[in-house]
Amino acid sequence: MKTLVFIESKNKISKSALETVYYASEIGETTVITYGNSDNSTLNMLGEYGASKVLIQKTENQLEDTQLTKLITSAADQTNADVIVISQDQVGKAIAPRVAAKLEAGHVSGAVSLPDTSNGFTVESNVFSGKAKANISVNSSKKVISLLPNSFSPKKKGGDISIEELNLDLGETAIKIIEKKSQGEGVPLPEAELVVSAGRGLKGPDNWGIVEDLAVALGATTACSRPVSDIGWRPHHEHVGQTGIAIRPNLYIAIGISGAIQHLAGVNGSKVIVVINTDSEAPFFKAADYGVIGDAFEVLPKLTEAVKKYMASNN
Ligand SMILES: Cc1cc2nc3c(=O)[nH]c(=O)nc-3n(C[C@H](O)[C@H](O)[C@H](O)COP(=O)(O)OP(=O)(O)OC[C@H]3O[C@@H](n4cnc5c(N)ncnc54)[C@H](O)[C@@H]3O)c2cc1C
């Protein structure tokens, strides 16, 4: 089977990009379609994770959804791809259904397994915000798979790649960028393997120092519950949950968060969940792997100290 993977590659290749490339290469011969200004030495890394070819549309511009759809469907035609794999991140959520519609392909959203091709083409996917799993069979000749980030650990496979520059006419952009605001340094939430998250139990924005101290000690990214971003204690890009970002880190530490169903919907795919809460009846404890019944203002400084000591003794 021929596979085509779409990734964003602005000067560096993200972990979720490597995941999708590795995943696709486990299905069949893999071509990557990307855009931007990445140089060949950056793109060569994709060969190590299973790609045999990279198609790149060189541009300094941020492409919008309709242009990306055109880019991917053109590449799918050029490579005669059977399966198109796109990471289910913010961009992927917007473009994968469009690509599937244009190619008249069946679409598996939220895939967490490789396809079972023993009897057709069936992929396991997360549904109902991760509360259930569904086996989705796709009968169309072309298939689009949106891969849930952090479902596969990319492994190096070695291998050379060829790189081809494209010069497609993707049409004019209908969106004018007026201002760009950086979300700051560090690993962005959807990519983060370690996340320290806090909620209304922290009482106010001035108390976030103890949350940030723990995050820095661990090398983690910070997140928050929705009310916390709604009232402006934390920026909106930190809001996780049903109406925020859905994440699947290896470690999610929830501090002073009750564990409402809408919050859990965005974090219950985390590999290990640690809950710190004063209320032993807080619903979050039911989803936790480890729980601390205690006051965040007492527990966090001690935990941060312990993490620092552990890190120092292991360096
Ligand atoms: C349509 C809809 C969509 C929603 N989407 C989202 C979403 O995407 N994400 C989201 O987060 N919410 C979402 N919500 C809101 C959600 O229902 C909850 O209201 C919200 O998650 C609660 O936030 P919280 O846990 O920070 O606050 P609270 O519910 O007020 O919980 C605070 C917790 O802190 C604990 N606590 C208090 N003091 C301390 C202390 N000193 N130390 C330790 N623990 C302490 C308390 O015991 C309590 O459990 C949505 C709601 C609706 C209706």
The ligand as an SDF file (V2000), in Angstrom:
LIG
                    3D

 53 58  0  0  0  0  0  0  0  0999 V2000
  -20.4380   22.7400   27.6240 C   0  0  0  0  0  0  0  0  0  0  0  0
  -19.3630   22.7720   28.6590 C   0  0  0  0  0  0  0  0  0  0  0  0
  -18.0420   22.6090   28.2420 C   0  0  0  0  0  0  0  0  0  0  0  0
  -17.0050   22.6380   29.1750 C   0  0  0  0  0  0  0  0  0  0  0  0
  -15.7100   22.4500   28.7520 N   0  0  0  0  0  0  0  0  0  0  0  0
  -14.7310   22.4080   29.6690 C   0  0  0  0  0  0  0  0  0  0  0  0
  -13.3930   22.1630   29.2770 C   0  0  0  0  0  0  0  0  0  0  0  0
  -13.0800   22.0000   28.0980 O   0  0  0  0  0  0  0  0  0  0  0  0
  -12.4440   22.1200   30.2380 N   0  0  0  0  0  0  0  0  0  0  0  0
  -12.7190   22.2990   31.5760 C   0  0  0  0  0  0  0  0  0  0  0  0
  -11.7880   22.2510   32.3920 O   0  0  0  0  0  0  0  0  0  0  0  0
  -13.9700   22.5460   31.9610 N   0  0  0  0  0  0  0  0  0  0  0  0
  -14.9770   22.6170   31.0570 C   0  0  0  0  0  0  0  0  0  0  0  0
  -16.2460   22.8880   31.4670 N   0  0  0  0  0  0  0  0  0  0  0  0
  -16.4510   23.2670   32.8900 C   0  0  0  0  0  0  0  0  0  0  0  0
  -16.5350   22.0580   33.7910 C   0  0  0  0  0  0  0  0  0  0  0  0
  -17.8660   21.5620   33.8270 O   0  0  0  0  0  0  0  0  0  0  0  0
  -16.1140   22.4420   35.2380 C   0  0  0  0  0  0  0  0  0  0  0  0
  -16.9470   23.4830   35.6760 O   0  0  0  0  0  0  0  0  0  0  0  0
  -14.6720   22.8900   35.3510 C   0  0  0  0  0  0  0  0  0  0  0  0
  -13.8120   21.9210   34.7690 O   0  0  0  0  0  0  0  0  0  0  0  0
  -14.3010   23.0520   36.8050 C   0  0  0  0  0  0  0  0  0  0  0  0
  -13.0460   23.6560   36.8900 O   0  0  0  0  0  0  0  0  0  0  0  0
  -12.1490   23.4170   38.1740 P   0  0  0  0  0  0  0  0  0  0  0  0
  -12.0530   21.9640   38.4510 O   0  0  0  0  0  0  0  0  0  0  0  0
  -10.8860   24.2130   37.9880 O   0  0  0  0  0  0  0  0  0  0  0  0
  -12.9760   24.1740   39.3210 O   0  0  0  0  0  0  0  0  0  0  0  0
  -13.9020   23.5950   40.4770 P   0  0  0  0  0  0  0  0  0  0  0  0
  -14.9620   22.7290   39.9710 O   0  0  0  0  0  0  0  0  0  0  0  0
  -14.2850   24.7980   41.2740 O   0  0  0  0  0  0  0  0  0  0  0  0
  -12.9280   22.6740   41.3310 O   0  0  0  0  0  0  0  0  0  0  0  0
  -11.8750   23.1560   42.1310 C   0  0  0  0  0  0  0  0  0  0  0  0
  -11.2730   21.9550   42.8270 C   0  0  0  0  0  0  0  0  0  0  0  0
  -10.1580   22.4050   43.6020 O   0  0  0  0  0  0  0  0  0  0  0  0
  -10.1620   21.6970   44.8300 C   0  0  0  0  0  0  0  0  0  0  0  0
   -9.4240   22.5420   45.7830 N   0  0  0  0  0  0  0  0  0  0  0  0
   -9.8560   23.6720   46.4040 C   0  0  0  0  0  0  0  0  0  0  0  0
   -8.8550   24.1860   47.1450 N   0  0  0  0  0  0  0  0  0  0  0  0
   -7.7820   23.3610   46.9850 C   0  0  0  0  0  0  0  0  0  0  0  0
   -6.4610   23.3840   47.4960 C   0  0  0  0  0  0  0  0  0  0  0  0
   -6.0240   24.3600   48.3240 N   0  0  0  0  0  0  0  0  0  0  0  0
   -5.6160   22.3910   47.1420 N   0  0  0  0  0  0  0  0  0  0  0  0
   -6.0310   21.3870   46.2940 C   0  0  0  0  0  0  0  0  0  0  0  0
   -7.2830   21.3330   45.7980 N   0  0  0  0  0  0  0  0  0  0  0  0
   -8.1350   22.3230   46.1200 C   0  0  0  0  0  0  0  0  0  0  0  0
  -11.6190   21.5160   45.1790 C   0  0  0  0  0  0  0  0  0  0  0  0
  -11.8070   20.4270   46.0690 O   0  0  0  0  0  0  0  0  0  0  0  0
  -12.2330   21.2450   43.7970 C   0  0  0  0  0  0  0  0  0  0  0  0
  -12.2500   19.8610   43.5260 O   0  0  0  0  0  0  0  0  0  0  0  0
  -17.3030   22.8590   30.5550 C   0  0  0  0  0  0  0  0  0  0  0  0
  -18.6230   23.0130   30.9440 C   0  0  0  0  0  0  0  0  0  0  0  0
  -19.6350   22.9720   30.0150 C   0  0  0  0  0  0  0  0  0  0  0  0
  -21.0540   23.1340   30.4750 C   0  0  0  0  0  0  0  0  0  0  0  0
  1  2  1  0
  2  3  1  0
  2 52  2  0
  3  4  2  0
  4  5  1  0
  4 50  1  0
  5  6  2  0
  6  7  1  0
  6 13  1  0
  7  8  2  0
  7  9  1  0
  9 10  1  0
 10 11  2  0
 10 12  1  0
 12 13  2  0
 13 14  1  0
 14 15  1  0
 14 50  1  0
 15 16  1  0
 16 17  1  0
 16 18  1  0
 18 19  1  0
 18 20  1  0
 20 21  1  0
 20 22  1  0
 22 23  1  0
 23 24  1  0
 24 25  2  0
 24 26  1  0
 24 27  1  0
 27 28  1  0
 28 29  2  0
 28 30  1  0
 28 31  1  0
 31 32  1  0
 32 33  1  0
 33 34  1  0
 33 48  1  0
 34 35  1  0
 35 36  1  0
 35 46  1  0
 36 37  1  0
 36 45  1  0
 37 38  2  0
 38 39  1  0
 39 40  1  0
 39 45  2  0
 40 41  1  0
 40 42  2  0
 42 43  1  0
 43 44  2  0
 44 45  1  0
 46 47  1  0
 46 48  1  0
 48 49  1  0
 50 51  2  0
 51 52  1  0
 52 53  1  0
M  END
$$$$
